[in-house]
Amino acid sequence: MIPDIRRHLHNTPFEPFTIVTGGGDKYTVVTSDHAGINPTGTRVVVWFDDGSSVTISDIHIVAIEKNPVTVNHPA
């Protein structure tokens, strides 16, 4: 899953996505600056706007979900 996350982080234009763990936790990556992969490719850190973060081991990542994009249509 780490290679998939790396591809999502480098997509141009960037599209938000959610990392899903085996325990059912979900962590949304809203911009490419909100996540990073450690040098050995075994962990992902997701940073949140409130200054907190979570580190997720690759063995706990079970899925990556694309986030739906809200489109505002003129009335």
Summary of the structure (lengths in Angstrom):
residues: 75
radius of gyration: 13.0
end to end distance: 40.8
largest distance: 49.7
contacts: 170
relative contact order: 0.28
helix: 20%
strand: 37%
